[in-house]
Amino acid sequence: MASLISPRRSPLLQRAHARFDAWARRRTPAALPVRFDRHRIYILPTRFGAFFTVLLLVMGVGALNYNNNPALLLCLLLAGAGIASLLQAQLQLGGLEIHAIGAEPVPAGTALLMRVHARAPVGRARRGLRVECGGQAAVLSLDDGAGEAVLSLPTATRGWLDPGRLRISTTRPLGLARAWAYAWSDAPLLVYPAPEAGGPPLPSGAGDSLHSRLQPAGDDVHHLRDWRRGDSRRAVAWKASARRDALLVREFEQPLGADIVLDWRALAALRHEDRIRRLARWVDEAERESRRYRLLLPGQPPLGPGSGAAHRHACLRALALLPKDIADGAPR
């Protein structure tokens, strides 16, 4: 889905579009899905459409003045084609349904890829629809009744991100008029806190819950498994492989120590946002090292101990939504 550059418009058309934006029926977010009917679709002439209208008026006046029937017939045919294009532009949006808007959370400062899922009754292909939001644009095409557009939205701060109102528009088939409609989801998108660029390593583990990680090299052999592409030759158990007539690889068990405790109160020397960034970095580092960890935040129950994508999301979500004026209380 490639980004588009907004077409140039005359100041008069810009003011007209801005006024229609202010008069749009849906002024507050709404629950999805949103279906476009004739009450939600707006149409205004494009710059080329305004020129085409003036040209037809001049042709019509000239044909009537000189009583030129062929020129008058041509003028009427072109006018009919223009009116038909208005109807076709509205039909491009009629029945279209925006049924889902979502994005995977990203750290603040990273572009958020917002996906807009749309569907429409099967039977008529809808191509070249333009989706705009937050100053970004993408193309949406529906060939089999469903399609997706991806917009890259900039992020600056952690927490909930309201992308604002979506505008879906088209100038097809002749570019004489622009038809558009709005969709505004009531579900905000999540932005994780930006992790600290550098700092101290992970704190040492605490508690009695020692655990280990399987890896190609370690201290104790855990089990034998089938050979996979990329395995080292040193890890191959040749005697066992000869008995089984298949390549087997030794997998070792490497002790990793106890669970890591990421405590908000232990970073009292740092400022509020610096604490959040450091904890976010430690969460990512613990995941990369496959360590179990527990996050302790003031005013919230402890998260964990655990590991994995779901636990990481829960921890980063709690950090992203942490109030800016929270006190350093003990976790409940």
Legacy VTK file of the C-alpha trace (Angstrom):
# vtk DataFile Version 3.0
C-alpha trace
ASCII
DATASET POLYDATA
POINTS 332 float
0.000 0.000 0.000
1.870 3.013 -1.198
1.503 6.481 0.247
0.001 9.176 -1.929
0.685 12.864 -2.337
-2.437 14.938 -1.930
-3.475 16.641 -5.177
-3.240 20.396 -5.501
-6.506 22.258 -5.106
-7.502 25.841 -5.634
-8.072 27.973 -2.510
-11.802 28.108 -3.299
-12.074 24.307 -3.405
-9.962 23.994 -0.253
-12.354 26.280 1.621
-15.330 24.384 0.251
-13.906 21.016 1.356
-13.024 22.421 4.785
-16.576 23.700 5.204
-18.013 20.336 4.259
-15.632 18.696 6.736
-17.105 20.888 9.475
-20.646 19.957 8.405
-19.987 16.218 8.412
-22.728 14.311 10.181
-20.468 12.159 12.348
-18.595 14.504 14.676
-17.772 12.053 17.461
-16.155 8.596 17.468
-18.457 5.642 16.830
-18.222 1.913 17.298
-17.204 -0.085 14.253
-18.366 -1.343 11.799
-19.415 1.827 9.958
-21.387 1.415 6.736
-21.553 4.200 4.152
-24.972 4.985 2.720
-26.159 7.979 0.701
-26.571 10.045 3.870
-22.868 9.686 4.729
-21.372 10.341 1.277
-20.457 13.854 0.133
-19.562 14.982 -3.393
-17.868 18.135 -4.666
-16.298 18.903 -8.051
-12.562 18.631 -8.429
-10.442 21.325 -9.998
-10.698 19.540 -13.315
-14.448 19.095 -12.796
-14.920 22.831 -12.276
-12.991 23.530 -15.487
-15.054 20.911 -17.327
-18.296 22.540 -16.144
-17.200 26.002 -17.321
-16.121 24.534 -20.656
-19.534 22.921 -21.170
-21.289 26.204 -20.357
-19.163 28.044 -22.929
-19.803 25.315 -25.517
-23.533 25.391 -24.835
-23.773 29.174 -25.133
-21.771 29.117 -28.374
-23.856 26.302 -29.858
-27.122 28.101 -29.042
-25.797 31.426 -30.294
-24.753 30.004 -33.676
-27.603 27.471 -33.830
-25.052 24.666 -34.233
-26.942 21.454 -33.571
-23.919 19.062 -33.706
-22.047 21.192 -31.159
-25.149 21.323 -28.953
-25.514 17.532 -29.196
-21.861 17.061 -28.238
-22.296 19.427 -25.286
-25.320 17.464 -24.066
-23.504 14.142 -24.439
-20.552 15.419 -22.423
-22.893 16.790 -19.770
-24.611 13.399 -19.538
-21.259 11.675 -19.143
-20.340 14.128 -16.367
-23.588 13.482 -14.496
-23.099 9.729 -14.866
-19.594 10.072 -13.394
-21.092 11.741 -10.300
-23.372 8.773 -9.788
-20.525 6.323 -10.370
-18.303 8.132 -7.837
-21.036 7.788 -5.214
-21.498 4.106 -6.059
-17.782 3.533 -5.426
-18.407 4.338 -1.749
-22.021 3.214 -1.423
-22.309 0.058 0.677
-18.649 0.178 1.729
-18.113 -0.875 5.347
-15.137 -0.089 7.583
-15.289 -3.027 9.965
-11.924 -2.916 11.782
-9.108 -0.484 12.548
-6.088 -1.715 14.473
-2.336 -1.626 14.896
0.378 -3.494 16.752
1.780 -1.366 19.605
5.175 0.195 18.951
7.587 2.209 21.144
7.070 5.963 21.160
8.985 7.628 18.360
8.412 4.718 15.969
5.901 4.880 13.143
2.661 3.058 13.988
1.295 0.967 11.105
-2.473 1.377 11.323
-4.452 -1.161 9.300
-7.883 -0.246 7.981
-9.988 -3.261 7.016
-12.936 -2.696 4.688
-15.479 -4.852 2.940
-18.265 -4.349 0.443
-20.889 -6.450 -1.347
-19.279 -8.729 -3.913
-20.067 -7.979 -7.525
-18.339 -4.695 -8.267
-14.618 -4.078 -7.901
-13.703 -0.895 -6.060
-10.208 0.298 -6.853
-8.222 3.420 -6.160
-10.025 4.460 -2.990
-7.957 6.903 -0.967
-7.745 6.565 2.828
-6.492 9.614 4.757
-5.798 10.024 8.458
-3.448 12.233 10.444
-1.877 13.742 7.344
-1.042 10.293 5.932
-2.686 8.554 2.982
-2.832 5.099 1.398
-4.678 3.295 -1.375
-7.536 0.887 -0.664
-8.714 -1.573 -3.325
-11.465 -4.173 -2.929
-11.399 -6.868 -5.602
-13.136 -9.759 -3.826
-15.328 -7.823 -1.437
-12.573 -7.124 1.116
-9.434 -5.024 1.280
-6.915 -3.419 3.594
-5.050 -0.121 3.681
-1.966 0.521 5.832
-1.161 4.027 7.066
2.077 4.957 8.818
1.248 7.290 11.714
3.969 9.111 13.665
4.107 8.643 17.447
5.640 10.929 20.034
4.445 9.948 23.518
3.450 6.761 25.310
-0.133 5.869 26.106
-3.293 5.873 24.045
-3.148 7.364 20.550
-6.352 8.661 18.985
-5.732 8.621 15.217
-8.725 10.861 14.596
-11.209 10.687 11.786
-10.636 8.578 8.691
-11.563 10.006 5.323
-12.227 7.591 2.461
-12.503 9.281 -0.936
-12.412 8.620 -4.672
-12.295 10.640 -7.895
-13.127 7.750 -10.178
-14.106 7.209 -12.919
-13.387 10.498 -14.733
-11.860 12.680 -12.036
-14.637 15.269 -12.359
-15.874 14.967 -8.768
-14.535 13.805 -5.435
-16.814 11.649 -3.308
-15.860 11.014 0.300
-17.152 9.683 3.599
-15.900 9.519 7.184
-15.247 6.788 9.726
-14.104 7.513 13.269
-13.345 4.582 15.537
-13.921 4.914 19.284
-11.066 2.464 20.051
-7.690 4.233 20.548
-4.359 2.636 19.676
-1.642 1.812 22.216
1.898 3.221 22.093
4.553 1.613 24.295
7.099 3.775 26.154
10.366 4.310 24.312
13.053 2.100 25.924
16.171 3.687 27.372
18.967 3.957 24.826
21.648 2.749 27.236
22.048 1.988 30.897
22.892 -0.642 33.498
22.315 -4.351 32.802
19.414 -6.363 34.127
19.249 -6.654 37.921
20.212 -10.005 39.383
17.514 -12.562 40.017
15.842 -12.970 43.377
13.913 -15.776 44.988
14.121 -19.543 44.862
12.540 -20.180 41.459
15.641 -21.243 39.566
15.031 -22.126 35.941
16.993 -22.982 32.836
16.988 -22.464 29.099
17.578 -24.947 26.306
20.334 -23.989 23.893
22.893 -25.689 21.568
25.706 -25.264 24.116
25.564 -25.484 27.869
26.481 -27.504 30.917
24.168 -30.533 30.989
22.679 -32.537 28.141
18.920 -32.250 28.330
17.753 -34.416 25.430
18.389 -35.406 21.817
16.358 -34.014 18.954
16.274 -34.267 15.177
18.811 -32.210 13.220
17.577 -28.890 11.830
19.137 -26.637 9.213
21.640 -24.313 10.885
22.655 -26.681 13.717
26.378 -26.902 14.446
28.238 -30.084 13.575
29.730 -30.121 17.090
26.254 -30.618 18.548
25.552 -33.750 16.458
25.461 -36.974 18.522
27.226 -39.209 16.029
26.941 -42.498 17.944
23.248 -42.038 18.618
22.736 -40.926 15.022
24.411 -44.103 13.750
22.127 -46.269 15.875
18.993 -44.415 14.704
20.194 -43.984 11.094
19.215 -40.293 11.350
21.041 -37.183 12.463
20.393 -36.320 16.123
21.533 -33.161 17.899
22.352 -32.749 21.578
20.436 -29.950 23.297
21.871 -28.657 26.546
20.332 -27.123 29.605
21.846 -23.807 30.694
20.935 -22.578 34.210
19.754 -18.972 34.153
19.200 -18.238 37.815
16.183 -16.917 39.681
13.354 -14.693 38.522
14.205 -11.050 37.907
12.323 -8.431 39.895
11.828 -5.089 38.130
10.852 -2.766 40.963
9.701 0.807 40.398
10.830 1.840 43.891
14.401 0.662 43.261
14.825 3.460 40.685
13.939 6.324 43.016
16.991 8.307 41.892
15.608 8.666 38.351
12.923 10.986 37.086
9.445 9.635 36.379
9.750 9.143 32.617
13.349 7.901 32.923
12.176 5.149 35.248
9.541 4.074 32.730
12.062 3.992 29.878
14.550 1.947 31.915
11.927 -0.568 32.983
10.764 -0.854 29.367
14.335 -1.622 28.275
14.751 -4.201 31.017
11.509 -5.905 29.962
12.812 -6.200 26.399
16.204 -7.461 27.572
14.616 -10.076 29.827
12.540 -11.307 26.877
15.582 -11.499 24.611
17.398 -13.601 27.222
14.301 -15.776 27.872
14.330 -14.822 31.557
11.309 -14.898 33.840
10.611 -11.523 35.388
8.153 -9.715 37.617
7.191 -6.050 37.344
6.285 -4.080 40.475
4.538 -0.747 39.915
2.957 1.565 42.506
-0.787 1.265 42.905
-0.991 -1.913 40.816
-0.818 -5.636 41.575
2.464 -7.346 40.661
2.738 -8.568 37.086
4.310 -12.006 36.856
6.605 -13.719 37.278
6.389 -14.850 33.690
7.772 -14.481 30.190
6.564 -14.558 26.622
4.706 -12.215 24.291
1.570 -11.954 26.438
3.532 -11.143 29.609
5.689 -8.594 27.761
2.581 -6.884 26.387
0.982 -6.747 29.843
4.111 -5.162 31.347
4.668 -2.631 28.568
0.971 -1.756 28.563
1.090 -1.062 32.293
4.157 1.137 31.802
2.561 2.959 28.852
-0.593 3.774 30.820
1.165 4.697 34.066
-0.121 8.120 35.232
2.368 10.959 35.172
1.547 12.060 38.728
1.652 8.645 40.399
3.175 8.430 43.864
5.892 5.967 44.822
3.631 3.694 46.836
4.097 0.016 47.427
2.364 -2.337 45.001
-0.827 -3.877 46.239
LINES 1 333
332 0 1 2 3 4 5 6 7 8 9 10 11 12 13 14 15 16 17 18 19 20 21 22 23 24 25 26 27 28 29 30 31 32 33 34 35 36 37 38 39 40 41 42 43 44 45 46 47 48 49 50 51 52 53 54 55 56 57 58 59 60 61 62 63 64 65 66 67 68 69 70 71 72 73 74 75 76 77 78 79 80 81 82 83 84 85 86 87 88 89 90 91 92 93 94 95 96 97 98 99 100 101 102 103 104 105 106 107 108 109 110 111 112 113 114 115 116 117 118 119 120 121 122 123 124 125 126 127 128 129 130 131 132 133 134 135 136 137 138 139 140 141 142 143 144 145 146 147 148 149 150 151 152 153 154 155 156 157 158 159 160 161 162 163 164 165 166 167 168 169 170 171 172 173 174 175 176 177 178 179 180 181 182 183 184 185 186 187 188 189 190 191 192 193 194 195 196 197 198 199 200 201 202 203 204 205 206 207 208 209 210 211 212 213 214 215 216 217 218 219 220 221 222 223 224 225 226 227 228 229 230 231 232 233 234 235 236 237 238 239 240 241 242 243 244 245 246 247 248 249 250 251 252 253 254 255 256 257 258 259 260 261 262 263 264 265 266 267 268 269 270 271 272 273 274 275 276 277 278 279 280 281 282 283 284 285 286 287 288 289 290 291 292 293 294 295 296 297 298 299 300 301 302 303 304 305 306 307 308 309 310 311 312 313 314 315 316 317 318 319 320 321 322 323 324 325 326 327 328 329 330 331
